[in-house]
Amino acid sequence: DLRHYNMVQRVAYLSVMLLGVLSALSGLVLWKSVQFPLLRTLLGGYEAARYIHFFAMSALVAFVAIHLVMVALVPRTLLAMLRGR
């Protein structure tokens, strides 16, 4: 239910989903560049796909790191996540 999330949370989670798709697509170009020439062209070439993949993955790692810091700073958050309450 989207009513439980504020606007910053909605934007953050939407960004994570888009970054995941972008990193998967750029990863395909890096992995099988010859088999995905259209995707390679759409991303601006192999070198551009490398940069896109790096920055998308860096943003995802930062998102996870921020979440870990927030769990460490707010008491009883980890237990609530593990128990589902």
PDB file with SEQRES, HELIX, SHEET and CRYST1 records, atoms N, CA, C and O in Angstrom:
SEQRES   1 A   85  ASP LEU ARG HIS TYR ASN MET VAL GLN ARG VAL ALA TYR          
SEQRES   2 A   85  LEU SER VAL MET LEU LEU GLY VAL LEU SER ALA LEU SER          
SEQRES   3 A   85  GLY LEU VAL LEU TRP LYS SER VAL GLN PHE PRO LEU LEU          
SEQRES   4 A   85  ARG THR LEU LEU GLY GLY TYR GLU ALA ALA ARG TYR ILE          
SEQRES   5 A   85  HIS PHE PHE ALA MET SER ALA LEU VAL ALA PHE VAL ALA          
SEQRES   6 A   85  ILE HIS LEU VAL MET VAL ALA LEU VAL PRO ARG THR LEU          
SEQRES   7 A   85  LEU ALA MET LEU ARG GLY ARG                                  
HELIX    1 AA1 LEU A    2  HIS A    4  5                                   3    
HELIX    2 AA2 MET A    7  TRP A   31  1                                  25    
HELIX    3 AA3 PRO A   37  LEU A   42  1                                   6    
HELIX    4 AA4 TYR A   46  LEU A   73  1                                  28    
HELIX    5 AA5 THR A   77  ARG A   83  1                                   7    
CRYST1    1.000    1.000    1.000  90.00  90.00  90.00 P 1           1          
ATOM      1  N   ASP A   1       0.846  -1.180   0.000  1.00  0.00           N  
ATOM      2  CA  ASP A   1       0.000   0.000   0.000  1.00  0.00           C  
ATOM      3  C   ASP A   1       0.889   1.241   0.000  1.00  0.00           C  
ATOM      4  O   ASP A   1       1.696   1.422   0.912  1.00  0.00           O  
ATOM      5  N   LEU A   2       0.752   2.079  -0.994  1.00  0.00           N  
ATOM      6  CA  LEU A   2       1.625   3.244  -1.146  1.00  0.00           C  
ATOM      7  C   LEU A   2       1.378   4.337  -0.113  1.00  0.00           C  
ATOM      8  O   LEU A   2       2.192   5.251   0.016  1.00  0.00           O  
ATOM      9  N   ARG A   3       0.289   4.264   0.616  1.00  0.00           N  
ATOM     10  CA  ARG A   3       0.001   5.313   1.598  1.00  0.00           C  
ATOM     11  C   ARG A   3       0.952   5.266   2.789  1.00  0.00           C  
ATOM     12  O   ARG A   3       1.050   6.234   3.542  1.00  0.00           O  
ATOM     13  N   HIS A   4       1.650   4.154   2.962  1.00  0.00           N  
ATOM     14  CA  HIS A   4       2.564   4.026   4.098  1.00  0.00           C  
ATOM     15  C   HIS A   4       3.894   4.736   3.867  1.00  0.00           C  
ATOM     16  O   HIS A   4       4.669   4.915   4.807  1.00  0.00           O  
ATOM     17  N   TYR A   5       4.165   5.136   2.646  1.00  0.00           N  
ATOM     18  CA  TYR A   5       5.454   5.741   2.306  1.00  0.00           C  
ATOM     19  C   TYR A   5       5.291   7.229   2.025  1.00  0.00           C  
ATOM     20  O   TYR A   5       4.321   7.650   1.395  1.00  0.00           O  
ATOM     21  N   ASN A   6       6.263   8.027   2.504  1.00  0.00           N  
ATOM     22  CA  ASN A   6       6.227   9.449   2.173  1.00  0.00           C  
ATOM     23  C   ASN A   6       6.855   9.654   0.793  1.00  0.00           C  
ATOM     24  O   ASN A   6       7.323   8.699   0.173  1.00  0.00           O  
ATOM     25  N   MET A   7       6.864  10.881   0.323  1.00  0.00           N  
ATOM     26  CA  MET A   7       7.304  11.149  -1.045  1.00  0.00           C  
ATOM     27  C   MET A   7       8.784  10.804  -1.250  1.00  0.00           C  
ATOM     28  O   MET A   7       9.156  10.291  -2.306  1.00  0.00           O  
ATOM     29  N   VAL A   8       9.621  11.080  -0.259  1.00  0.00           N  
ATOM     30  CA  VAL A   8      11.046  10.765  -0.387  1.00  0.00           C  
ATOM     31  C   VAL A   8      11.243   9.260  -0.509  1.00  0.00           C  
ATOM     32  O   VAL A   8      12.057   8.804  -1.312  1.00  0.00           O  
ATOM     33  N   GLN A   9      10.508   8.492   0.274  1.00  0.00           N  
ATOM     34  CA  GLN A   9      10.607   7.037   0.193  1.00  0.00           C  
ATOM     35  C   GLN A   9      10.124   6.528  -1.162  1.00  0.00           C  
ATOM     36  O   GLN A   9      10.729   5.625  -1.739  1.00  0.00           O  
ATOM     37  N   ARG A  10       9.059   7.092  -1.659  1.00  0.00           N  
ATOM     38  CA  ARG A  10       8.543   6.675  -2.969  1.00  0.00           C  
ATOM     39  C   ARG A  10       9.557   6.935  -4.072  1.00  0.00           C  
ATOM     40  O   ARG A  10       9.786   6.088  -4.935  1.00  0.00           O  
ATOM     41  N   VAL A  11      10.166   8.124  -4.033  1.00  0.00           N  
ATOM     42  CA  VAL A  11      11.168   8.467  -5.045  1.00  0.00           C  
ATOM     43  C   VAL A  11      12.388   7.560  -4.907  1.00  0.00           C  
ATOM     44  O   VAL A  11      12.956   7.118  -5.906  1.00  0.00           O  
ATOM     45  N   ALA A  12      12.788   7.284  -3.666  1.00  0.00           N  
ATOM     46  CA  ALA A  12      13.955   6.425  -3.444  1.00  0.00           C  
ATOM     47  C   ALA A  12      13.707   5.019  -3.973  1.00  0.00           C  
ATOM     48  O   ALA A  12      14.569   4.454  -4.645  1.00  0.00           O  
ATOM     49  N   TYR A  13      12.552   4.450  -3.683  1.00  0.00           N  
ATOM     50  CA  TYR A  13      12.272   3.085  -4.125  1.00  0.00           C  
ATOM     51  C   TYR A  13      12.045   3.011  -5.634  1.00  0.00           C  
ATOM     52  O   TYR A  13      12.414   2.021  -6.267  1.00  0.00           O  
ATOM     53  N   LEU A  14      11.450   4.032  -6.205  1.00  0.00           N  
ATOM     54  CA  LEU A  14      11.324   4.075  -7.660  1.00  0.00           C  
ATOM     55  C   LEU A  14      12.704   4.178  -8.307  1.00  0.00           C  
ATOM     56  O   LEU A  14      12.975   3.534  -9.321  1.00  0.00           O  
ATOM     57  N   SER A  15      13.565   4.990  -7.714  1.00  0.00           N  
ATOM     58  CA  SER A  15      14.928   5.125  -8.233  1.00  0.00           C  
ATOM     59  C   SER A  15      15.678   3.803  -8.164  1.00  0.00           C  
ATOM     60  O   SER A  15      16.410   3.454  -9.090  1.00  0.00           O  
ATOM     61  N   VAL A  16      15.498   3.065  -7.072  1.00  0.00           N  
ATOM     62  CA  VAL A  16      16.166   1.770  -6.944  1.00  0.00           C  
ATOM     63  C   VAL A  16      15.688   0.810  -8.027  1.00  0.00           C  
ATOM     64  O   VAL A  16      16.489   0.081  -8.611  1.00  0.00           O  
ATOM     65  N   MET A  17      14.393   0.808  -8.295  1.00  0.00           N  
ATOM     66  CA  MET A  17      13.882  -0.072  -9.351  1.00  0.00           C  
ATOM     67  C   MET A  17      14.440   0.321 -10.718  1.00  0.00           C  
ATOM     68  O   MET A  17      14.845  -0.542 -11.497  1.00  0.00           O  
ATOM     69  N   LEU A  18      14.460   1.621 -11.007  1.00  0.00           N  
ATOM     70  CA  LEU A  18      14.995   2.079 -12.290  1.00  0.00           C  
ATOM     71  C   LEU A  18      16.493   1.819 -12.401  1.00  0.00           C  
ATOM     72  O   LEU A  18      16.984   1.439 -13.464  1.00  0.00           O  
ATOM     73  N   LEU A  19      17.220   2.024 -11.301  1.00  0.00           N  
ATOM     74  CA  LEU A  19      18.652   1.745 -11.315  1.00  0.00           C  
ATOM     75  C   LEU A  19      18.926   0.258 -11.502  1.00  0.00           C  
ATOM     76  O   LEU A  19      19.900  -0.117 -12.155  1.00  0.00           O  
ATOM     77  N   GLY A  20      18.076  -0.586 -10.936  1.00  0.00           N  
ATOM     78  CA  GLY A  20      18.231  -2.024 -11.125  1.00  0.00           C  
ATOM     79  C   GLY A  20      18.045  -2.422 -12.576  1.00  0.00           C  
ATOM     80  O   GLY A  20      18.815  -3.219 -13.110  1.00  0.00           O  
ATOM     81  N   VAL A  21      17.028  -1.871 -13.213  1.00  0.00           N  
ATOM     82  CA  VAL A  21      16.796  -2.161 -14.633  1.00  0.00           C  
ATOM     83  C   VAL A  21      17.952  -1.628 -15.473  1.00  0.00           C  
ATOM     84  O   VAL A  21      18.439  -2.309 -16.376  1.00  0.00           O  
ATOM     85  N   LEU A  22      18.386  -0.414 -15.172  1.00  0.00           N  
ATOM     86  CA  LEU A  22      19.487   0.190 -15.924  1.00  0.00           C  
ATOM     87  C   LEU A  22      20.782  -0.599 -15.758  1.00  0.00           C  
ATOM     88  O   LEU A  22      21.526  -0.783 -16.722  1.00  0.00           O  
ATOM     89  N   SER A  23      21.052  -1.059 -14.552  1.00  0.00           N  
ATOM     90  CA  SER A  23      22.274  -1.840 -14.348  1.00  0.00           C  
ATOM     91  C   SER A  23      22.178  -3.201 -15.035  1.00  0.00           C  
ATOM     92  O   SER A  23      23.181  -3.712 -15.533  1.00  0.00           O  
ATOM     93  N   ALA A  24      20.986  -3.791 -15.066  1.00  0.00           N  
ATOM     94  CA  ALA A  24      20.823  -5.069 -15.770  1.00  0.00           C  
ATOM     95  C   ALA A  24      21.016  -4.890 -17.274  1.00  0.00           C  
ATOM     96  O   ALA A  24      21.695  -5.694 -17.912  1.00  0.00           O  
ATOM     97  N   LEU A  25      20.427  -3.846 -17.839  1.00  0.00           N  
ATOM     98  CA  LEU A  25      20.574  -3.605 -19.278  1.00  0.00           C  
ATOM     99  C   LEU A  25      22.016  -3.277 -19.652  1.00  0.00           C  
ATOM    100  O   LEU A  25      22.542  -3.791 -20.639  1.00  0.00           O  
ATOM    101  N   SER A  26      22.646  -2.420 -18.861  1.00  0.00           N  
ATOM    102  CA  SER A  26      24.046  -2.103 -19.160  1.00  0.00           C  
ATOM    103  C   SER A  26      24.939  -3.314 -18.909  1.00  0.00           C  
ATOM    104  O   SER A  26      25.955  -3.487 -19.582  1.00  0.00           O  
ATOM    105  N   GLY A  27      24.566  -4.144 -17.950  1.00  0.00           N  
ATOM    106  CA  GLY A  27      25.317  -5.376 -17.721  1.00  0.00           C  
ATOM    107  C   GLY A  27      25.226  -6.331 -18.895  1.00  0.00           C  
ATOM    108  O   GLY A  27      26.200  -7.009 -19.222  1.00  0.00           O  
ATOM    109  N   LEU A  28      24.063  -6.392 -19.532  1.00  0.00           N  
ATOM    110  CA  LEU A  28      23.933  -7.217 -20.735  1.00  0.00           C  
ATOM    111  C   LEU A  28      24.861  -6.731 -21.844  1.00  0.00           C  
ATOM    112  O   LEU A  28      25.475  -7.530 -22.551  1.00  0.00           O  
ATOM    113  N   VAL A  29      24.953  -5.416 -21.983  1.00  0.00           N  
ATOM    114  CA  VAL A  29      25.843  -4.855 -23.004  1.00  0.00           C  
ATOM    115  C   VAL A  29      27.296  -5.193 -22.676  1.00  0.00           C  
ATOM    116  O   VAL A  29      28.078  -5.509 -23.572  1.00  0.00           O  
ATOM    117  N   LEU A  30      27.656  -5.126 -21.406  1.00  0.00           N  
ATOM    118  CA  LEU A  30      29.033  -5.437 -21.034  1.00  0.00           C  
ATOM    119  C   LEU A  30      29.335  -6.919 -21.186  1.00  0.00           C  
ATOM    120  O   LEU A  30      30.448  -7.299 -21.551  1.00  0.00           O  
ATOM    121  N   TRP A  31      28.352  -7.748 -20.909  1.00  0.00           N  
ATOM    122  CA  TRP A  31      28.550  -9.189 -20.941  1.00  0.00           C  
ATOM    123  C   TRP A  31      28.546  -9.738 -22.364  1.00  0.00           C  
ATOM    124  O   TRP A  31      29.433 -10.502 -22.742  1.00  0.00           O  
ATOM    125  N   LYS A  32      27.550  -9.348 -23.147  1.00  0.00           N  
ATOM    126  CA  LYS A  32      27.377  -9.863 -24.510  1.00  0.00           C  
ATOM    127  C   LYS A  32      27.167  -8.699 -25.475  1.00  0.00           C  
ATOM    128  O   LYS A  32      26.083  -8.537 -26.035  1.00  0.00           O  
ATOM    129  N   SER A  33      28.180  -7.915 -25.659  1.00  0.00           N  
ATOM    130  CA  SER A  33      28.066  -6.706 -26.473  1.00  0.00           C  
ATOM    131  C   SER A  33      27.715  -7.008 -27.929  1.00  0.00           C  
ATOM    132  O   SER A  33      26.960  -6.263 -28.553  1.00  0.00           O  
ATOM    133  N   VAL A  34      28.252  -8.083 -28.464  1.00  0.00           N  
ATOM    134  CA  VAL A  34      28.003  -8.421 -29.868  1.00  0.00           C  
ATOM    135  C   VAL A  34      26.567  -8.904 -30.063  1.00  0.00           C  
ATOM    136  O   VAL A  34      25.972  -8.663 -31.114  1.00  0.00           O  
ATOM    137  N   GLN A  35      26.009  -9.580 -29.067  1.00  0.00           N  
ATOM    138  CA  GLN A  35      24.654 -10.111 -29.192  1.00  0.00           C  
ATOM    139  C   GLN A  35      23.572  -9.046 -28.991  1.00  0.00           C  
ATOM    140  O   GLN A  35      22.422  -9.262 -29.373  1.00  0.00           O  
ATOM    141  N   PHE A  36      23.922  -7.906 -28.399  1.00  0.00           N  
ATOM    142  CA  PHE A  36      22.944  -6.845 -28.143  1.00  0.00           C  
ATOM    143  C   PHE A  36      23.392  -5.528 -28.784  1.00  0.00           C  
ATOM    144  O   PHE A  36      23.634  -4.552 -28.074  1.00  0.00           O  
ATOM    145  N   PRO A  37      23.505  -5.488 -30.117  1.00  0.00           N  
ATOM    146  CA  PRO A  37      24.000  -4.257 -30.754  1.00  0.00           C  
ATOM    147  C   PRO A  37      23.030  -3.084 -30.619  1.00  0.00           C  
ATOM    148  O   PRO A  37      23.466  -1.942 -30.474  1.00  0.00           O  
ATOM    149  N   LEU A  38      21.727  -3.346 -30.664  1.00  0.00           N  
ATOM    150  CA  LEU A  38      20.760  -2.254 -30.529  1.00  0.00           C  
ATOM    151  C   LEU A  38      20.818  -1.651 -29.128  1.00  0.00           C  
ATOM    152  O   LEU A  38      20.803  -0.432 -28.963  1.00  0.00           O  
ATOM    153  N   LEU A  39      20.884  -2.512 -28.134  1.00  0.00           N  
ATOM    154  CA  LEU A  39      20.976  -2.034 -26.755  1.00  0.00           C  
ATOM    155  C   LEU A  39      22.279  -1.276 -26.533  1.00  0.00           C  
ATOM    156  O   LEU A  39      22.303  -0.262 -25.836  1.00  0.00           O  
ATOM    157  N   ARG A  40      23.353  -1.766 -27.125  1.00  0.00           N  
ATOM    158  CA  ARG A  40      24.646  -1.078 -27.029  1.00  0.00           C  
ATOM    159  C   ARG A  40      24.550   0.314 -27.642  1.00  0.00           C  
ATOM    160  O   ARG A  40      25.078   1.277 -27.088  1.00  0.00           O  
ATOM    161  N   THR A  41      23.882   0.419 -28.778  1.00  0.00           N  
ATOM    162  CA  THR A  41      23.713   1.715 -29.433  1.00  0.00           C  
ATOM    163  C   THR A  41      22.835   2.639 -28.600  1.00  0.00           C  
ATOM    164  O   THR A  41      23.123   3.830 -28.478  1.00  0.00           O  
ATOM    165  N   LEU A  42      21.759   2.092 -28.025  1.00  0.00           N  
ATOM    166  CA  LEU A  42      20.865   2.909 -27.199  1.00  0.00           C  
ATOM    167  C   LEU A  42      21.568   3.475 -25.969  1.00  0.00           C  
ATOM    168  O   LEU A  42      21.261   4.579 -25.519  1.00  0.00           O  
ATOM    169  N   LEU A  43      22.506   2.711 -25.435  1.00  0.00           N  
ATOM    170  CA  LEU A  43      23.233   3.177 -24.252  1.00  0.00           C  
ATOM    171  C   LEU A  43      24.440   4.037 -24.603  1.00  0.00           C  
ATOM    172  O   LEU A  43      25.131   4.518 -23.705  1.00  0.00           O  
ATOM    173  N   GLY A  44      24.705   4.236 -25.878  1.00  0.00           N  
ATOM    174  CA  GLY A  44      25.788   5.123 -26.280  1.00  0.00           C  
ATOM    175  C   GLY A  44      27.107   4.434 -26.536  1.00  0.00           C  
ATOM    176  O   GLY A  44      28.148   5.089 -26.579  1.00  0.00           O  
ATOM    177  N   GLY A  45      27.087   3.133 -26.706  1.00  0.00           N  
ATOM    178  CA  GLY A  45      28.314   2.395 -26.973  1.00  0.00           C  
ATOM    179  C   GLY A  45      28.807   1.650 -25.747  1.00  0.00           C  
ATOM    180  O   GLY A  45      28.273   1.788 -24.647  1.00  0.00           O  
ATOM    181  N   TYR A  46      29.841   0.859 -25.973  1.00  0.00           N  
ATOM    182  CA  TYR A  46      30.374   0.010 -24.907  1.00  0.00           C  
ATOM    183  C   TYR A  46      30.954   0.832 -23.759  1.00  0.00           C  
ATOM    184  O   TYR A  46      30.695   0.539 -22.592  1.00  0.00           O  
ATOM    185  N   GLU A  47      31.733   1.853 -24.085  1.00  0.00           N  
ATOM    186  CA  GLU A  47      32.350   2.681 -23.041  1.00  0.00           C  
ATOM    187  C   GLU A  47      31.297   3.406 -22.210  1.00  0.00           C  
ATOM    188  O   GLU A  47      31.416   3.484 -20.987  1.00  0.00           O  
ATOM    189  N   ALA A  48      30.277   3.931 -22.861  1.00  0.00           N  
ATOM    190  CA  ALA A  48      29.205   4.610 -22.128  1.00  0.00           C  
ATOM    191  C   ALA A  48      28.463   3.622 -21.238  1.00  0.00           C  
ATOM    192  O   ALA A  48      28.072   3.970 -20.123  1.00  0.00           O  
ATOM    193  N   ALA A  49      28.265   2.398 -21.713  1.00  0.00           N  
ATOM    194  CA  ALA A  49      27.601   1.374 -20.906  1.00  0.00           C  
ATOM    195  C   ALA A  49      28.417   1.053 -19.662  1.00  0.00           C  
ATOM    196  O   ALA A  49      27.854   0.781 -18.602  1.00  0.00           O  
ATOM    197  N   ARG A  50      29.738   1.083 -19.786  1.00  0.00           N  
ATOM    198  CA  ARG A  50      30.594   0.858 -18.612  1.00  0.00           C  
ATOM    199  C   ARG A  50      30.367   1.935 -17.563  1.00  0.00           C  
ATOM    200  O   ARG A  50      30.239   1.632 -16.377  1.00  0.00           O  
ATOM    201  N   TYR A  51      30.316   3.193 -17.995  1.00  0.00           N  
ATOM    202  CA  TYR A  51      30.092   4.289 -17.056  1.00  0.00           C  
ATOM    203  C   TYR A  51      28.693   4.216 -16.447  1.00  0.00           C  
ATOM    204  O   TYR A  51      28.526   4.406 -15.242  1.00  0.00           O  
ATOM    205  N   ILE A  52      27.704   3.944 -17.268  1.00  0.00           N  
ATOM    206  CA  ILE A  52      26.327   3.832 -16.779  1.00  0.00           C  
ATOM    207  C   ILE A  52      26.235   2.724 -15.742  1.00  0.00           C  
ATOM    208  O   ILE A  52      25.628   2.902 -14.686  1.00  0.00           O  
ATOM    209  N   HIS A  53      26.837   1.584 -16.043  1.00  0.00           N  
ATOM    210  CA  HIS A  53      26.795   0.452 -15.127  1.00  0.00           C  
ATOM    211  C   HIS A  53      27.493   0.798 -13.810  1.00  0.00           C  
ATOM    212  O   HIS A  53      26.988   0.482 -12.733  1.00  0.00           O  
ATOM    213  N   PHE A  54      28.637   1.437 -13.900  1.00  0.00           N  
ATOM    214  CA  PHE A  54      29.384   1.808 -12.699  1.00  0.00           C  
ATOM    215  C   PHE A  54      28.584   2.756 -11.814  1.00  0.00           C  
ATOM    216  O   PHE A  54      28.488   2.540 -10.606  1.00  0.00           O  
ATOM    217  N   PHE A  55      28.011   3.800 -12.400  1.00  0.00           N  
ATOM    218  CA  PHE A  55      27.287   4.778 -11.596  1.00  0.00           C  
ATOM    219  C   PHE A  55      25.964   4.222 -11.069  1.00  0.00           C  
ATOM    220  O   PHE A  55      25.559   4.557  -9.955  1.00  0.00           O  
ATOM    221  N   ALA A  56      25.289   3.384 -11.845  1.00  0.00           N  
ATOM    222  CA  ALA A  56      24.050   2.765 -11.359  1.00  0.00           C  
ATOM    223  C   ALA A  56      24.343   1.839 -10.189  1.00  0.00           C  
ATOM    224  O   ALA A  56      23.631   1.860  -9.186  1.00  0.00           O  
ATOM    225  N   MET A  57      25.378   1.033 -10.312  1.00  0.00           N  
ATOM    226  CA  MET A  57      25.722   0.128  -9.222  1.00  0.00           C  
ATOM    227  C   MET A  57      26.236   0.893  -8.004  1.00  0.00           C  
ATOM    228  O   MET A  57      25.972   0.496  -6.869  1.00  0.00           O  
ATOM    229  N   SER A  58      26.960   1.977  -8.226  1.00  0.00           N  
ATOM    230  CA  SER A  58      27.423   2.804  -7.110  1.00  0.00           C  
ATOM    231  C   SER A  58      26.245   3.399  -6.354  1.00  0.00           C  
ATOM    232  O   SER A  58      26.264   3.460  -5.124  1.00  0.00           O  
ATOM    233  N   ALA A  59      25.231   3.834  -7.072  1.00  0.00           N  
ATOM    234  CA  ALA A  59      24.035   4.384  -6.424  1.00  0.00           C  
ATOM    235  C   ALA A  59      23.301   3.305  -5.631  1.00  0.00           C  
ATOM    236  O   ALA A  59      22.800   3.577  -4.540  1.00  0.00           O  
ATOM    237  N   LEU A  60      23.231   2.094  -6.162  1.00  0.00           N  
ATOM    238  CA  LEU A  60      22.587   0.999  -5.431  1.00  0.00           C  
ATOM    239  C   LEU A  60      23.368   0.637  -4.174  1.00  0.00           C  
ATOM    240  O   LEU A  60      22.772   0.375  -3.130  1.00  0.00           O  
ATOM    241  N   VAL A  61      24.682   0.620  -4.262  1.00  0.00           N  
ATOM    242  CA  VAL A  61      25.511   0.343  -3.085  1.00  0.00           C  
ATOM    243  C   VAL A  61      25.333   1.445  -2.049  1.00  0.00           C  
ATOM    244  O   VAL A  61      25.256   1.158  -0.854  1.00  0.00           O  
ATOM    245  N   ALA A  62      25.267   2.688  -2.481  1.00  0.00           N  
ATOM    246  CA  ALA A  62      25.037   3.799  -1.557  1.00  0.00           C  
ATOM    247  C   ALA A  62      23.679   3.673  -0.882  1.00  0.00           C  
ATOM    248  O   ALA A  62      23.556   3.950   0.311  1.00  0.00           O  
ATOM    249  N   PHE A  63      22.663   3.261  -1.625  1.00  0.00           N  
ATOM    250  CA  PHE A  63      21.325   3.061  -1.058  1.00  0.00           C  
ATOM    251  C   PHE A  63      21.366   2.007   0.045  1.00  0.00           C  
ATOM    252  O   PHE A  63      20.786   2.203   1.113  1.00  0.00           O  
ATOM    253  N   VAL A  64      22.041   0.904  -0.206  1.00  0.00           N  
ATOM    254  CA  VAL A  64      22.150  -0.156   0.803  1.00  0.00           C  
ATOM    255  C   VAL A  64      22.952   0.335   2.006  1.00  0.00           C  
ATOM    256  O   VAL A  64      22.579   0.064   3.148  1.00  0.00           O  
ATOM    257  N   ALA A  65      24.044   1.051   1.766  1.00  0.00           N  
ATOM    258  CA  ALA A  65      24.867   1.562   2.860  1.00  0.00           C  
ATOM    259  C   ALA A  65      24.083   2.530   3.736  1.00  0.00           C  
ATOM    260  O   ALA A  65      24.186   2.478   4.961  1.00  0.00           O  
ATOM    261  N   ILE A  66      23.308   3.403   3.128  1.00  0.00           N  
ATOM    262  CA  ILE A  66      22.486   4.342   3.895  1.00  0.00           C  
ATOM    263  C   ILE A  66      21.465   3.585   4.731  1.00  0.00           C  
ATOM    264  O   ILE A  66      21.218   3.942   5.883  1.00  0.00           O  
ATOM    265  N   HIS A  67      20.873   2.545   4.163  1.00  0.00           N  
ATOM    266  CA  HIS A  67      19.917   1.749   4.928  1.00  0.00           C  
ATOM    267  C   HIS A  67      20.586   1.066   6.119  1.00  0.00           C  
ATOM    268  O   HIS A  67      20.008   1.014   7.204  1.00  0.00           O  
ATOM    269  N   LEU A  68      21.780   0.551   5.930  1.00  0.00           N  
ATOM    270  CA  LEU A  68      22.484  -0.093   7.039  1.00  0.00           C  
ATOM    271  C   LEU A  68      22.812   0.900   8.146  1.00  0.00           C  
ATOM    272  O   LEU A  68      22.695   0.574   9.327  1.00  0.00           O  
ATOM    273  N   VAL A  69      23.221   2.105   7.772  1.00  0.00           N  
ATOM    274  CA  VAL A  69      23.499   3.141   8.772  1.00  0.00           C  
ATOM    275  C   VAL A  69      22.220   3.521   9.509  1.00  0.00           C  
ATOM    276  O   VAL A  69      22.235   3.688  10.728  1.00  0.00           O  
ATOM    277  N   MET A  70      21.123   3.657   8.786  1.00  0.00           N  
ATOM    278  CA  MET A  70      19.856   4.021   9.426  1.00  0.00           C  
ATOM    279  C   MET A  70      19.383   2.930  10.379  1.00  0.00           C  
ATOM    280  O   MET A  70      18.833   3.237  11.437  1.00  0.00           O  
ATOM    281  N   VAL A  71      19.587   1.667  10.026  1.00  0.00           N  
ATOM    282  CA  VAL A  71      19.222   0.564  10.919  1.00  0.00           C  
ATOM    283  C   VAL A  71      20.071   0.615  12.179  1.00  0.00           C  
ATOM    284  O   VAL A  71      19.571   0.354  13.273  1.00  0.00           O  
ATOM    285  N   ALA A  72      21.347   0.948  12.037  1.00  0.00           N  
ATOM    286  CA  ALA A  72      22.234   1.018  13.195  1.00  0.00           C  
ATOM    287  C   ALA A  72      21.897   2.199  14.100  1.00  0.00           C  
ATOM    288  O   ALA A  72      22.098   2.119  15.312  1.00  0.00           O  
ATOM    289  N   LEU A  73      21.395   3.283  13.540  1.00  0.00           N  
ATOM    290  CA  LEU A  73      21.125   4.486  14.333  1.00  0.00           C  
ATOM    291  C   LEU A  73      19.771   4.475  15.032  1.00  0.00           C  
ATOM    292  O   LEU A  73      19.627   5.076  16.096  1.00  0.00           O  
ATOM    293  N   VAL A  74      18.789   3.813  14.466  1.00  0.00           N  
ATOM    294  CA  VAL A  74      17.437   3.824  15.037  1.00  0.00           C  
ATOM    295  C   VAL A  74      17.245   2.545  15.849  1.00  0.00           C  
ATOM    296  O   VAL A  74      17.359   1.444  15.310  1.00  0.00           O  
ATOM    297  N   PRO A  75      16.954   2.687  17.142  1.00  0.00           N  
ATOM    298  CA  PRO A  75      16.818   1.495  17.981  1.00  0.00           C  
ATOM    299  C   PRO A  75      15.626   0.622  17.574  1.00  0.00           C  
ATOM    300  O   PRO A  75      14.598   1.125  17.121  1.00  0.00           O  
ATOM    301  N   ARG A  76      15.781  -0.671  17.741  1.00  0.00           N  
ATOM    302  CA  ARG A  76      14.751  -1.692  17.515  1.00  0.00           C  
ATOM    303  C   ARG A  76      14.280  -1.788  16.061  1.00  0.00           C  
ATOM    304  O   ARG A  76      13.280  -2.454  15.792  1.00  0.00           O  
ATOM    305  N   THR A  77      14.958  -1.155  15.139  1.00  0.00           N  
ATOM    306  CA  THR A  77      14.549  -1.227  13.739  1.00  0.00           C  
ATOM    307  C   THR A  77      14.828  -2.600  13.147  1.00  0.00           C  
ATOM    308  O   THR A  77      13.999  -3.158  12.429  1.00  0.00           O  
ATOM    309  N   LEU A  78      15.988  -3.130  13.452  1.00  0.00           N  
ATOM    310  CA  LEU A  78      16.365  -4.426  12.889  1.00  0.00           C  
ATOM    311  C   LEU A  78      15.421  -5.527  13.362  1.00  0.00           C  
ATOM    312  O   LEU A  78      15.015  -6.381  12.573  1.00  0.00           O  
ATOM    313  N   LEU A  79      15.074  -5.510  14.640  1.00  0.00           N  
ATOM    314  CA  LEU A  79      14.142  -6.519  15.151  1.00  0.00           C  
ATOM    315  C   LEU A  79      12.776  -6.399  14.492  1.00  0.00           C  
ATOM    316  O   LEU A  79      12.145  -7.411  14.186  1.00  0.00           O  
ATOM    317  N   ALA A  80      12.318  -5.185  14.273  1.00  0.00           N  
ATOM    318  CA  ALA A  80      11.026  -4.992  13.608  1.00  0.00           C  
ATOM    319  C   ALA A  80      11.071  -5.523  12.181  1.00  0.00           C  
ATOM    320  O   ALA A  80      10.092  -6.097  11.703  1.00  0.00           O  
ATOM    321  N   MET A  81      12.192  -5.336  11.500  1.00  0.00           N  
ATOM    322  CA  MET A  81      12.315  -5.852  10.135  1.00  0.00           C  
ATOM    323  C   MET A  81      12.335  -7.376  10.125  1.00  0.00           C  
ATOM    324  O   MET A  81      11.717  -8.007   9.268  1.00  0.00           O  
ATOM    325  N   LEU A  82      13.037  -7.951  11.067  1.00  0.00           N  
ATOM    326  CA  LEU A  82      13.145  -9.407  11.106  1.00  0.00           C  
ATOM    327  C   LEU A  82      11.832 -10.068  11.511  1.00  0.00           C  
ATOM    328  O   LEU A  82      11.476 -11.125  10.991  1.00  0.00           O  
ATOM    329  N   ARG A  83      11.122  -9.447  12.434  1.00  0.00           N  
ATOM    330  CA  ARG A  83       9.846 -10.004  12.900  1.00  0.00           C  
ATOM    331  C   ARG A  83       8.674  -9.639  12.001  1.00  0.00           C  
ATOM    332  O   ARG A  83       7.640 -10.306  12.039  1.00  0.00           O  
ATOM    333  N   GLY A  84       8.814  -8.610  11.206  1.00  0.00           N  
ATOM    334  CA  GLY A  84       7.729  -8.185  10.325  1.00  0.00           C  
ATOM    335  C   GLY A  84       6.698  -7.311  11.007  1.00  0.00           C  
ATOM    336  O   GLY A  84       5.564  -7.209  10.539  1.00  0.00           O  
ATOM    337  N   ARG A  85       7.072  -6.686  12.095  1.00  0.00           N  
ATOM    338  CA  ARG A  85       6.154  -5.791  12.821  1.00  0.00           C  
ATOM    339  C   ARG A  85       6.777  -4.438  13.032  1.00  0.00           C  
ATOM    340  O   ARG A  85       6.154  -3.556  13.624  1.00  0.00           O  
TER     341      ARG A  85                                                      
END                                                                             
